[in-house]
């Protein structure tokens, strides 16, 4: 029975084009196994050099043929998306998809002016064998091999890896960073395509303006309304006792969150410049003008970003109070900001429309 099936399958393969036959039989692993056995029986192993990842099928013996890893990648995951349409999309993909799934080690860089970013994408994806679907990533995880992700926006690119051994980690060496201890610095704007253009515009000193994305433990667990009321009463009692001269320990803010979370913040130098700007205009602008400035800072309002802006609002209100102004900036100006969920990658139609518009 099996021999007749193998003979009929082999004759059908020889009558039709090999490429079309390969596409047909890679859909069914049982037919694929029959075809492989027929090929080995006939001794025509040349057809098995076709770049399809057959040796990675669970029913196919891996020693039966040699498959070129680099050429087979296009057939494993041909629709691998790596070009983000905006900085917001890049940050969303990195923080909400990559970091939370264990891609903690990373390398950043800028594509030189003399090179085409699309060609650089293809070279990196092929060199490090990145274009894999979920089956191969799960297998690498079981074997202790690291998986990689690659993403780029304009000329800024980012390569991320999970734990385990990989050629990428050996090649990069000292350039490799850990997002748990060293935040990923992502530029906010790409007016100047390269770092050299940015240095020319800002002088010889390179000024970074953007985000710091990291992966770390959370702060405090969110309290229920009853716990908030009890905490307020405990703080009020502690303040009264402190005013009377009784030294009591301050009530704890809450329970620490043991889980790890992605954290998107304003980079510390960018935050310092933003704080200096608001403190400079705090006593020279009306409340409506300051509210507009706070709601149009240009930073995506993730929760850590809101906390940073809230601290600036507090300092601005204190500066206005000292100056004698009774109009305070409400915290809802910052706290009511909402982040839009966007599609991080550009489709073919979007790229075509962007190219046409450009």
C-alpha positions as CSV (number, residue, x, y, z in Angstrom):
1,X,0.0,0.0,0.0
2,X,2.7,2.5,1.0
3,X,4.9,1.5,-1.9
4,X,2.2,2.0,-4.5
5,X,1.4,5.4,-2.9
6,X,5.0,6.4,-3.1
7,X,5.4,5.3,-6.7
8,X,2.3,7.2,-7.8
9,X,3.4,10.3,-5.9
10,X,6.8,10.3,-7.4
11,X,5.4,9.9,-10.9
12,X,3.1,12.8,-10.3
13,X,6.0,14.9,-9.1
14,X,8.0,14.1,-12.2
15,X,5.1,14.9,-14.6
16,X,4.4,18.3,-13.0
17,X,6.7,21.2,-12.2
18,X,8.7,20.7,-9.0
19,X,7.9,24.1,-7.5
20,X,4.2,23.7,-7.8
21,X,4.4,20.2,-6.4
22,X,6.4,21.4,-3.4
23,X,3.9,24.0,-2.6
24,X,1.1,21.4,-2.9
25,X,2.7,18.8,-0.7
26,X,4.1,21.1,2.0
27,X,0.5,21.7,3.1
28,X,0.0,18.0,4.1
29,X,2.8,16.5,6.1
30,X,1.6,12.9,5.4
31,X,2.0,13.5,1.6
32,X,5.3,15.2,2.3
33,X,6.6,12.1,4.1
34,X,5.5,9.9,1.2
35,X,7.3,12.2,-1.2
36,X,10.5,12.1,0.8
37,X,10.5,8.3,1.1
38,X,9.9,8.0,-2.7
39,X,12.8,10.4,-3.4
40,X,15.2,8.5,-1.1
41,X,14.1,5.2,-2.7
42,X,14.8,6.4,-6.2
43,X,18.1,8.0,-5.2
44,X,17.2,11.4,-6.7
45,X,18.2,13.6,-3.8
46,X,18.8,16.6,-6.0
47,X,15.2,17.6,-5.7
48,X,15.5,17.8,-2.0
49,X,17.8,20.8,-2.3
50,X,14.8,22.9,-3.1
51,X,14.7,25.7,-0.4
52,X,11.6,24.5,1.6
53,X,12.0,23.9,5.4
54,X,11.0,20.2,5.1
55,X,13.6,19.0,7.6
56,X,11.8,20.9,10.3
57,X,8.6,18.9,10.0
58,X,8.0,16.6,12.9
59,X,7.2,13.6,10.6
60,X,10.2,14.1,8.3
61,X,13.6,12.6,9.2
62,X,16.1,15.5,9.5
63,X,19.0,13.4,8.2
64,X,17.3,12.7,4.9
65,X,18.3,15.9,3.1
66,X,20.3,19.1,3.5
67,X,18.3,22.3,3.7
68,X,20.0,25.7,3.3
69,X,18.8,27.6,6.4
70,X,19.2,31.1,4.9
71,X,17.4,30.3,1.6
72,X,14.6,28.5,3.4
73,X,13.7,31.4,5.7
74,X,11.6,33.1,3.0
75,X,9.3,30.0,3.0
76,X,9.0,29.8,6.7
77,X,7.6,33.2,7.4
78,X,7.5,35.3,4.2
79,X,5.3,38.0,5.7
80,X,7.5,39.1,8.6
81,X,6.7,42.7,9.3
82,X,9.6,44.9,10.6
83,X,9.0,48.4,9.5
84,X,7.0,50.6,12.0
85,X,4.9,53.4,10.5
86,X,5.6,55.7,13.5
87,X,7.6,56.1,16.7
88,X,4.4,55.4,18.7
89,X,3.9,52.2,16.8
90,X,7.5,51.1,17.4
91,X,7.2,51.8,21.1
92,X,3.9,50.0,21.4
93,X,5.3,46.9,19.7
94,X,8.5,46.9,21.8
95,X,6.8,47.5,25.1
96,X,3.6,45.5,24.8
97,X,4.7,42.6,22.6
98,X,8.4,42.0,22.8
99,X,9.5,42.9,26.3
100,X,6.6,41.2,28.0
101,X,7.5,38.0,26.1
102,X,11.1,37.8,27.2
103,X,13.0,39.8,24.6
104,X,15.1,41.6,27.1
105,X,18.5,41.8,25.4
106,X,18.8,44.3,22.6
107,X,21.1,46.3,20.3
108,X,20.1,49.6,18.7
109,X,21.6,51.4,15.7
110,X,21.1,53.8,12.8
111,X,21.2,52.9,9.2
112,X,23.9,54.9,7.4
113,X,22.9,57.5,4.8
114,X,24.6,55.6,2.0
115,X,22.6,52.4,2.5
116,X,19.0,51.5,1.7
117,X,17.0,50.6,4.8
118,X,15.0,47.9,3.0
119,X,18.3,46.2,1.9
120,X,19.6,46.4,5.5
121,X,16.4,44.8,6.7
122,X,16.8,41.9,4.4
123,X,20.4,41.4,5.3
124,X,19.8,41.4,9.1
125,X,16.8,39.1,8.8
126,X,18.8,36.7,6.7
127,X,22.0,36.9,8.6
128,X,20.5,36.2,12.0
129,X,17.7,33.8,10.8
130,X,14.9,36.0,12.3
131,X,12.0,35.2,10.1
132,X,10.4,32.3,11.9
133,X,6.9,31.4,12.9
134,X,5.7,30.3,16.3
135,X,6.6,26.6,15.7
136,X,10.3,27.3,15.3
137,X,10.4,29.8,18.1
138,X,8.8,27.3,20.5
139,X,11.3,24.7,19.4
140,X,14.2,27.0,20.0
141,X,12.9,27.8,23.4
142,X,12.9,24.1,24.3
143,X,16.4,23.7,23.0
144,X,17.8,26.7,24.9
145,X,18.4,28.7,21.7
146,X,17.5,32.4,21.8
147,X,14.8,33.9,19.5
148,X,15.2,37.3,17.8
149,X,13.0,40.1,16.8
150,X,13.8,43.0,14.5
151,X,12.0,46.3,14.1
152,X,12.9,49.6,12.4
153,X,11.4,53.1,11.9
154,X,13.0,55.3,9.4
155,X,16.7,54.7,10.0
156,X,16.5,53.7,13.6
157,X,16.5,49.9,14.1
158,X,16.3,47.6,17.1
159,X,17.3,43.9,17.4
160,X,15.9,42.1,20.5
161,X,16.7,38.6,21.8
162,X,15.4,36.2,24.4
163,X,17.6,34.2,26.9
164,X,19.7,31.4,25.5
165,X,22.6,31.0,23.1
166,X,22.6,32.7,19.7
167,X,25.2,33.8,17.1
168,X,23.8,37.4,17.5
169,X,24.9,37.6,21.1
170,X,28.4,36.4,20.3
171,X,28.8,38.9,17.4
172,X,27.5,41.9,19.3
173,X,29.5,41.3,22.5
174,X,29.8,44.5,24.5
175,X,27.2,46.3,22.5
176,X,24.5,44.0,23.9
177,X,22.3,45.6,26.6
178,X,19.7,44.2,29.1
179,X,16.4,46.2,29.2
180,X,15.9,45.2,32.8
181,X,19.0,47.3,33.9
182,X,19.6,49.6,30.9
183,X,16.5,51.2,29.3
184,X,16.1,51.3,25.6
185,X,16.5,54.8,24.3
186,X,14.1,55.5,21.4
187,X,14.2,58.9,19.7
188,X,10.9,60.7,19.6
189,X,11.3,62.4,16.2
190,X,13.1,61.6,13.0
191,X,13.4,65.0,11.4
192,X,17.1,64.3,10.9
193,X,17.5,60.9,9.4
194,X,20.9,60.1,10.9
195,X,22.9,61.0,14.0
196,X,25.3,63.0,11.8
197,X,22.5,65.2,10.6
198,X,21.2,65.7,14.1
199,X,24.7,66.7,15.3
200,X,24.9,69.3,12.5
201,X,21.6,70.7,13.5
202,X,22.2,70.8,17.2
203,X,25.9,71.7,16.9
204,X,28.7,69.2,17.6
205,X,27.0,68.0,20.7
206,X,24.5,65.2,20.2
207,X,21.2,66.0,22.1
208,X,18.9,63.1,22.6
209,X,15.1,63.7,22.9
210,X,12.8,60.7,23.3
211,X,11.7,57.8,25.5
212,X,13.3,55.3,27.8
213,X,11.7,51.9,27.6
214,X,12.6,49.3,30.2
215,X,11.3,46.1,31.9
216,X,11.1,46.1,35.7
217,X,9.0,45.4,38.7
218,X,5.8,47.3,39.2
219,X,5.3,49.9,41.9
220,X,2.3,49.3,44.2
221,X,-0.8,47.2,43.7
222,X,-3.9,49.2,42.9
223,X,-6.0,49.8,46.1
224,X,-9.7,49.3,46.4
225,X,-11.9,52.2,47.5
226,X,-12.1,50.8,51.0
227,X,-8.3,50.5,51.2
228,X,-7.9,54.1,49.9
229,X,-10.2,55.4,52.6
230,X,-8.4,53.4,55.3
231,X,-5.0,54.7,54.0
232,X,-6.2,58.3,54.1
233,X,-7.4,57.9,57.7
234,X,-4.0,56.3,58.7
235,X,-2.1,59.2,57.1
236,X,-4.3,61.8,58.8
237,X,-3.7,60.1,62.2
238,X,0.0,59.9,61.5
239,X,0.2,63.6,60.7
240,X,-1.7,64.6,63.9
241,X,0.6,62.5,66.0
242,X,3.7,63.9,64.3
243,X,2.5,67.4,64.9
244,X,2.0,66.6,68.6
245,X,5.6,65.4,68.8
246,X,5.0,61.7,68.8
247,X,7.3,59.9,66.4
248,X,5.4,57.1,64.7
249,X,6.4,55.2,61.6
250,X,4.7,56.4,58.4
251,X,2.0,54.0,57.2
252,X,3.1,52.0,54.2
253,X,1.8,53.1,50.8
254,X,0.5,49.6,50.0
255,X,1.7,46.2,48.8
256,X,4.5,46.0,46.3
257,X,3.7,44.5,42.9
258,X,5.8,41.3,42.5
259,X,5.2,41.2,38.7
260,X,7.4,42.6,36.0
261,X,6.0,45.2,33.6
262,X,7.1,47.2,30.6
263,X,7.7,50.8,31.5
264,X,7.7,53.6,29.0
265,X,9.0,56.9,30.4
266,X,10.4,60.2,29.2
267,X,14.1,59.9,29.0
268,X,15.7,61.7,32.0
269,X,17.5,64.4,30.0
270,X,14.4,65.1,28.0
271,X,12.4,65.3,31.2
272,X,14.9,67.7,32.7
273,X,14.5,70.1,29.7
274,X,10.7,69.7,29.7
275,X,10.6,70.6,33.4
276,X,12.9,73.6,33.0
277,X,10.6,74.9,30.1
278,X,7.4,74.6,32.2
279,X,9.0,76.2,35.3
280,X,10.2,79.1,33.1
281,X,6.7,79.8,31.7
282,X,4.8,78.9,34.9
283,X,4.4,82.6,36.1
284,X,4.1,84.2,32.6
285,X,1.2,82.2,31.1
286,X,-2.5,81.9,31.9
287,X,-4.0,78.7,33.2
288,X,-5.6,77.9,29.8
289,X,-2.3,78.4,28.0
290,X,-0.5,76.0,30.5
291,X,-3.3,73.4,30.2
292,X,-2.8,73.5,26.4
293,X,0.9,73.1,26.8
294,X,0.6,70.1,29.1
295,X,-1.9,68.4,26.9
296,X,0.3,68.8,23.8
297,X,3.8,67.8,25.0
298,X,4.1,65.3,22.1
299,X,4.8,62.3,24.4
300,X,2.5,59.3,24.3
301,X,0.6,59.3,27.6
302,X,1.6,55.9,29.1
303,X,1.0,55.7,32.8
304,X,4.7,56.4,33.8
305,X,4.7,59.4,31.5
306,X,1.5,60.7,33.2
307,X,3.2,60.4,36.6
308,X,6.2,62.4,35.3
309,X,4.0,65.1,34.0
310,X,1.9,65.1,37.2
311,X,5.1,65.9,39.2
312,X,5.8,68.8,36.8
313,X,2.2,70.1,37.3
314,X,2.7,70.0,41.0
315,X,5.9,72.1,40.8
316,X,4.3,74.5,38.4
317,X,1.4,75.0,40.8
318,X,3.8,75.6,43.7
319,X,5.7,78.2,41.6
320,X,2.4,80.0,40.7
321,X,1.3,80.0,44.4
322,X,4.6,81.5,45.5
323,X,4.2,84.2,42.8
324,X,0.8,85.1,44.1
325,X,-1.4,83.5,41.5
326,X,-4.6,81.9,42.6
327,X,-5.2,79.9,39.4
328,X,-3.9,76.4,39.7
329,X,-3.4,73.8,37.0
330,X,-5.8,70.9,37.6
331,X,-4.3,67.4,37.6
332,X,-7.0,66.2,35.3
333,X,-5.2,68.0,32.5
334,X,-2.6,65.3,32.5
335,X,-4.5,62.4,34.1
336,X,-7.3,62.5,31.6
337,X,-5.0,62.0,28.6
338,X,-5.6,58.8,26.7
339,X,-3.4,56.7,24.5
340,X,-4.7,55.4,21.2
341,X,-4.1,51.8,20.2
342,X,-2.6,51.8,16.7
343,X,-1.4,49.3,14.2
344,X,2.4,49.4,14.5
345,X,3.3,48.1,11.1
346,X,2.6,49.5,7.7
347,X,0.7,47.4,5.2
348,X,1.5,47.3,1.5
349,X,-1.3,49.8,0.8
350,X,-0.1,52.1,3.5
351,X,3.5,52.0,2.2
352,X,2.3,52.7,-1.3
353,X,0.2,55.7,-0.2
354,X,3.1,57.0,1.9
355,X,5.5,56.7,-1.1
356,X,3.0,58.4,-3.4
357,X,2.4,61.2,-1.0
358,X,6.2,61.7,-0.5
